[in-house]
């Protein structure tokens, strides 16, 4: 153990004398601080804007005068998703998928994207986040510091002396790796601080720290292995930079294309045409005389033992609105579920490439733990849709049970009938305040199980390769 500490201490003294190493560390620290501050400012601004628009939307909706309930079905309402606390470190898919949805009757809207002005406000840093800095640039610092760990000793002719003094190749590699491991520990301090200050579960913070710890250990292992097997520092540096380019830039792009081909998504035009064909068969919910509702009318008349819809104890138009919304929602849910399943298959196909590049493994694990992955986006859409459907059907129930059919059919020609079809504004308070929270920390961590296995497998293989290379170190 003493030999390991002596070797690691000597390496640290060398780094302290190296201005290049110090400059790279300072540059990475500045980049981390800049991206953290910019991400925090962006999220703070978005939170204030989101709260303003949410309050404005609720005030506008709840302050509507007495109206026909179906008018409010079409008036619609916005709901907003509050980002998970750890989105401060890893925004994940949130900037692309959007955080607000307009809810209205007869349709399911997609989430609205982030304002286009955000990119202009942040300039070149708009796509960067602390997580991205760790995924892309922290490995470069490890490469810069560690590429000469053993190759430098070989070039300086001191490796022969160390081996002659009884220091085994494995001990030498372990001492050098310990020095690099301490660097990894220092690099993880900002992750720990950000995760703990974000206000999420301590378990989630520890899991996030573990994910990036394993990721940086992988790059440390690759660096030590390359320095032990290649003879010159220039060759080591060239090989590691090429590997970094392949694993962080090239392979993820290729994996994205492969995943898109492996699980293609249906086009919007194709989907819309297919939906229009089914919509014609569902019937027009605004027309109670549509043939699609003839069976419904006959069943209601038989159930209540009457001959005409005017004699029914409920407003047939409201019943048609309820039935139409139910049929339409079932169809829309089927298409939405199919699309989300295809998106999930595509995301899984992309995540499976984590066996080939650790960047994809840590990125998926990071998003899952932070609560900014595709699963959370899909749940946001599902919960918002559940709120939309419940509210629309509650208004349709008011339409069916509180409004007289005779007034409803004459409201466009009879002012008195039109006035009687208006309901009091307190009815709009049927809309519950929407609240979205990330999954429990344990569930988020469990969702990243494949990624933990990938990162662990990378570490296991590199440890084995290091033990093999340690026995073959030669001057």
MOJO-V337558 format. One record per residue. N is the residue number from 1. RES is the residue in one small letter. SS is DSSP state (h for helix, s for strand, l for the rest). OMEGA is omega as a letter, one per 40 degrees, with the letter a starting at -180 (999 if undefined). NEAR is the number of other ideal C-beta (glycine too) atoms within 10 Angstrom. Layout:
N,RES,SS,OMEGA,NEAR / N,RES,SS,OMEGA,NEAR
This chain:
1,x,l,a,9 / 2,x,h,i,6 / 3,x,h,i,15 / 4,x,h,a,16 / 5,x,h,i,12 / 6,x,h,i,12 / 7,x,h,i,22 / 8,x,h,i,19 / 9,x,h,i,13 / 10,x,h,i,12 / 11,x,h,i,23 / 12,x,h,i,12 / 13,x,h,i,11 / 14,x,h,i,15 / 15,x,h,i,17 / 16,x,h,i,10 / 17,x,h,a,9 / 18,x,l,i,15 / 19,x,h,i,8 / 20,x,h,i,10 / 21,x,h,i,17 / 22,x,h,i,12 / 23,x,h,i,11 / 24,x,h,i,18 / 25,x,h,i,18 / 26,x,h,i,10 / 27,x,h,i,13 / 28,x,h,i,19 / 29,x,h,i,13 / 30,x,h,i,10 / 31,x,h,i,18 / 32,x,h,a,20 / 33,x,h,a,13 / 34,x,h,a,14 / 35,x,h,i,22 / 36,x,h,a,18 / 37,x,h,a,12 / 38,x,h,i,18 / 39,x,h,i,23 / 40,x,h,i,16 / 41,x,h,i,12 / 42,x,h,a,20 / 43,x,h,i,16 / 44,x,h,i,11 / 45,x,h,i,13 / 46,x,h,a,20 / 47,x,h,i,13 / 48,x,h,a,10 / 49,x,h,i,12 / 50,x,h,i,18 / 51,x,h,i,12 / 52,x,h,a,10 / 53,x,h,i,13 / 54,x,h,i,17 / 55,x,h,a,10 / 56,x,h,a,11 / 57,x,h,a,17 / 58,x,h,i,17 / 59,x,h,a,9 / 60,x,h,a,12 / 61,x,h,a,17 / 62,x,h,a,13 / 63,x,l,i,9 / 64,x,l,i,13 / 65,x,l,i,7 / 66,x,l,a,13 / 67,x,s,i,16 / 68,x,l,a,18 / 69,x,h,a,24 / 70,x,h,i,22 / 71,x,h,a,14 / 72,x,h,i,25 / 73,x,h,a,22 / 74,x,h,a,11 / 75,x,h,i,15 / 76,x,l,a,17 / 77,x,s,i,20 / 78,x,s,i,21 / 79,x,s,a,23 / 80,x,s,i,20 / 81,x,l,i,24 / 82,x,l,a,17 / 83,x,l,i,22 / 84,x,l,a,27 / 85,x,h,a,19 / 86,x,h,i,29 / 87,x,h,i,26 / 88,x,h,i,24 / 89,x,l,a,31 / 90,x,l,i,31 / 91,x,l,i,23 / 92,x,l,a,27 / 93,x,l,a,16 / 94,x,h,a,25 / 95,x,h,a,20 / 96,x,h,a,11 / 97,x,h,i,20 / 98,x,l,a,16 / 99,x,l,i,21 / 100,x,s,a,19 / 101,x,s,i,24 / 102,x,s,a,16 / 103,x,s,i,20 / 104,x,s,a,18 / 105,x,l,i,23 / 106,x,l,i,16 / 107,x,s,i,12 / 108,x,l,i,18 / 109,x,l,i,16 / 110,x,l,i,11 / 111,x,l,a,17 / 112,x,s,a,14 / 113,x,l,i,13 / 114,x,l,a,18 / 115,x,l,a,12 / 116,x,l,a,7 / 117,x,h,a,8 / 118,x,h,a,14 / 119,x,h,a,14 / 120,x,h,a,9 / 121,x,h,a,13 / 122,x,h,i,16 / 123,x,h,a,8 / 124,x,h,a,7 / 125,x,h,a,17 / 126,x,l,a,15 / 127,x,l,a,10 / 128,x,l,i,18 / 129,x,l,i,24 / 130,x,h,i,26 / 131,x,h,a,28 / 132,x,h,i,18 / 133,x,h,i,18 / 134,x,h,a,26 / 135,x,h,a,22 / 136,x,h,a,15 / 137,x,h,i,18 / 138,x,h,i,23 / 139,x,h,i,24 / 140,x,h,i,17 / 141,x,h,i,20 / 142,x,h,i,25 / 143,x,h,a,23 / 144,x,h,a,21 / 145,x,h,a,22 / 146,x,h,a,28 / 147,x,l,a,24 / 148,x,l,a,23 / 149,x,l,a,26 / 150,x,l,i,28 / 151,x,h,i,23 / 152,x,h,i,18 / 153,x,h,i,21 / 154,x,h,a,20 / 155,x,h,a,14 / 156,x,l,i,10 / 157,x,l,i,9 / 158,x,l,i,12 / 159,x,h,i,20 / 160,x,h,a,12 / 161,x,h,a,12 / 162,x,h,i,19 / 163,x,h,i,16 / 164,x,h,a,9 / 165,x,l,i,8 / 166,x,l,i,8 / 167,x,l,a,17 / 168,x,l,i,14 / 169,x,h,i,19 / 170,x,h,i,15 / 171,x,h,i,16 / 172,x,h,i,22 / 173,x,h,a,23 / 174,x,h,i,20 / 175,x,h,i,22 / 176,x,h,i,26 / 177,x,h,i,27 / 178,x,h,i,16 / 179,x,h,i,24 / 180,x,h,i,24 / 181,x,h,i,17 / 182,x,h,i,13 / 183,x,h,i,21 / 184,x,h,i,20 / 185,x,h,i,12 / 186,x,h,i,9 / 187,x,h,a,21 / 188,x,h,a,19 / 189,x,h,i,10 / 190,x,h,i,20 / 191,x,h,a,24 / 192,x,h,a,16 / 193,x,h,a,13 / 194,x,h,a,22 / 195,x,h,a,28 / 196,x,h,a,14 / 197,x,h,a,13 / 198,x,l,i,19 / 199,x,l,i,11 / 200,x,l,i,23 / 201,x,l,i,19 / 202,x,h,i,10 / 203,x,h,i,14 / 204,x,h,i,25 / 205,x,h,i,24 / 206,x,h,i,16 / 207,x,h,i,24 / 208,x,h,i,29 / 209,x,h,i,18 / 210,x,h,a,17 / 211,x,h,a,28 / 212,x,h,i,27 / 213,x,h,i,20 / 214,x,h,a,21 / 215,x,h,a,26 / 216,x,h,i,26 / 217,x,h,i,21 / 218,x,h,i,25 / 219,x,h,i,27 / 220,x,h,i,26 / 221,x,h,i,22 / 222,x,h,a,24 / 223,x,h,i,27 / 224,x,h,a,27 / 225,x,h,i,22 / 226,x,h,i,23 / 227,x,h,a,28 / 228,x,h,a,25 / 229,x,h,i,17 / 230,x,l,a,19 / 231,x,l,a,13 / 232,x,l,a,13 / 233,x,h,i,17 / 234,x,h,i,13 / 235,x,h,i,15 / 236,x,h,a,25 / 237,x,h,i,19 / 238,x,h,a,14 / 239,x,h,a,17 / 240,x,h,i,24 / 241,x,h,i,14 / 242,x,h,i,11 / 243,x,h,i,17 / 244,x,h,i,20 / 245,x,h,a,11 / 246,x,h,a,14 / 247,x,h,a,19 / 248,x,h,a,20 / 249,x,h,a,13 / 250,x,h,a,12 / 251,x,h,i,17 / 252,x,h,i,19 / 253,x,h,i,10 / 254,x,h,a,14 / 255,x,h,i,21 / 256,x,h,i,15 / 257,x,h,i,10 / 258,x,h,i,15 / 259,x,h,i,20 / 260,x,h,i,13 / 261,x,h,a,10 / 262,x,h,a,14 / 263,x,l,a,17 / 264,x,l,i,11 / 265,x,l,i,13 / 266,x,l,i,13 / 267,x,l,a,9 / 268,x,h,a,8 / 269,x,h,i,8 / 270,x,h,a,9 / 271,x,h,a,14 / 272,x,h,i,12 / 273,x,h,i,10 / 274,x,h,i,12 / 275,x,h,i,14 / 276,x,h,i,9 / 277,x,h,i,9 / 278,x,h,a,14 / 279,x,h,a,15 / 280,x,h,a,9 / 281,x,h,a,9 / 282,x,h,a,17 / 283,x,l,a,20 / 284,x,l,a,14 / 285,x,l,i,24 / 286,x,l,a,12 / 287,x,l,a,13 / 288,x,l,i,22 / 289,x,l,i,11 / 290,x,l,a,15 / 291,x,h,a,8 / 292,x,h,a,17 / 293,x,h,a,22 / 294,x,h,a,11 / 295,x,h,i,9 / 296,x,h,i,18 / 297,x,h,a,17 / 298,x,h,a,10 / 299,x,h,i,10 / 300,x,h,i,18 / 301,x,h,i,16 / 302,x,h,a,9 / 303,x,h,a,9 / 304,x,h,i,12 / 305,x,l,i,7 / 306,x,l,a,13 / 307,x,l,a,7 / 308,x,l,a,10 / 309,x,h,i,20 / 310,x,h,a,11 / 311,x,h,i,11 / 312,x,l,i,17 / 313,x,l,i,10 / 314,x,l,i,19 / 315,x,l,a,25 / 316,x,h,i,22 / 317,x,h,i,22 / 318,x,h,i,23 / 319,x,h,i,23 / 320,x,h,i,27 / 321,x,h,i,26 / 322,x,h,a,21 / 323,x,h,i,18 / 324,x,h,a,24 / 325,x,h,i,20 / 326,x,h,i,16 / 327,x,h,a,18 / 328,x,h,a,22 / 329,x,h,i,21 / 330,x,h,i,11 / 331,x,h,a,15 / 332,x,h,i,18 / 333,x,h,a,15 / 334,x,h,i,12 / 335,x,h,i,16 / 336,x,h,i,17 / 337,x,h,i,12 / 338,x,h,i,13 / 339,x,h,i,15 / 340,x,h,i,17 / 341,x,h,i,12 / 342,x,h,i,14 / 343,x,h,i,15 / 344,x,h,i,14 / 345,x,h,i,15 / 346,x,h,i,19 / 347,x,h,i,19 / 348,x,h,i,15 / 349,x,h,i,17 / 350,x,h,a,22 / 351,x,h,i,24 / 352,x,h,i,18 / 353,x,h,i,20 / 354,x,h,i,24 / 355,x,h,a,14 / 356,x,l,i,16 / 357,x,l,a,22 / 358,x,h,a,26 / 359,x,h,i,23 / 360,x,h,i,25 / 361,x,h,a,29 / 362,x,h,i,26 / 363,x,h,i,25 / 364,x,h,i,26 / 365,x,h,a,31 / 366,x,h,i,28 / 367,x,h,a,28 / 368,x,h,a,30 / 369,x,h,a,33 / 370,x,h,a,30 / 371,x,l,a,26 / 372,x,l,a,26 / 373,x,l,a,27 / 374,x,h,a,21 / 375,x,h,i,20 / 376,x,h,i,27 / 377,x,h,i,21 / 378,x,h,i,19 / 379,x,h,i,16 / 380,x,h,i,21 / 381,x,h,a,20 / 382,x,h,a,14 / 383,x,h,i,16 / 384,x,h,i,23 / 385,x,h,i,18 / 386,x,h,i,12 / 387,x,h,a,19 / 388,x,h,a,26 / 389,x,h,i,20 / 390,x,h,a,13 / 391,x,h,a,21 / 392,x,h,a,28 / 393,x,h,i,19 / 394,x,h,i,16 / 395,x,h,i,27 / 396,x,h,i,26 / 397,x,h,i,17 / 398,x,h,i,19 / 399,x,h,a,25 / 400,x,h,a,24 / 401,x,h,a,12 / 402,x,h,a,15 / 403,x,l,i,23 / 404,x,l,a,14 / 405,x,h,a,21 / 406,x,h,i,13 / 407,x,h,a,16 / 408,x,h,a,22 / 409,x,h,a,18 / 410,x,h,a,16 / 411,x,l,i,18 / 412,x,l,a,9 / 413,x,l,a,8 / 414,x,l,a,14 / 415,x,h,i,10 / 416,x,h,i,9 / 417,x,h,i,17 / 418,x,h,i,15 / 419,x,h,a,11 / 420,x,h,i,16 / 421,x,l,i,24 / 422,x,l,i,16 / 423,x,s,a,19 / 424,x,l,a,10 / 425,x,h,a,15 / 426,x,h,i,9 / 427,x,h,a,18 / 428,x,h,a,20 / 429,x,h,i,9 / 430,x,h,a,16 / 431,x,l,i,21 / 432,x,l,i,10 / 433,x,l,a,8 / 434,x,l,i,20 / 435,x,l,a,11 / 436,x,l,i,16 / 437,x,l,i,11 / 438,x,l,i,24 / 439,x,l,i,18 / 440,x,l,a,12 / 441,x,h,a,19 / 442,x,h,i,12 / 443,x,h,i,12 / 444,x,h,a,27 / 445,x,h,i,22 / 446,x,h,i,13 / 447,x,h,a,19 / 448,x,l,a,23 / 449,x,h,i,11 / 450,x,h,a,17 / 451,x,h,i,25 / 452,x,h,i,17 / 453,x,h,i,13 / 454,x,h,a,26 / 455,x,h,i,24 / 456,x,h,i,13 / 457,x,h,i,15 / 458,x,h,a,23 / 459,x,h,a,18 / 460,x,h,a,10 / 461,x,h,a,12 / 462,x,h,i,19 / 463,x,h,i,14 / 464,x,h,i,10 / 465,x,h,i,16 / 466,x,h,i,18 / 467,x,h,i,13 / 468,x,h,a,13 / 469,x,h,a,20 / 470,x,h,i,20 / 471,x,l,a,10 / 472,x,l,i,9 / 473,x,l,i,20 / 474,x,l,a,10 / 475,x,l,999,13
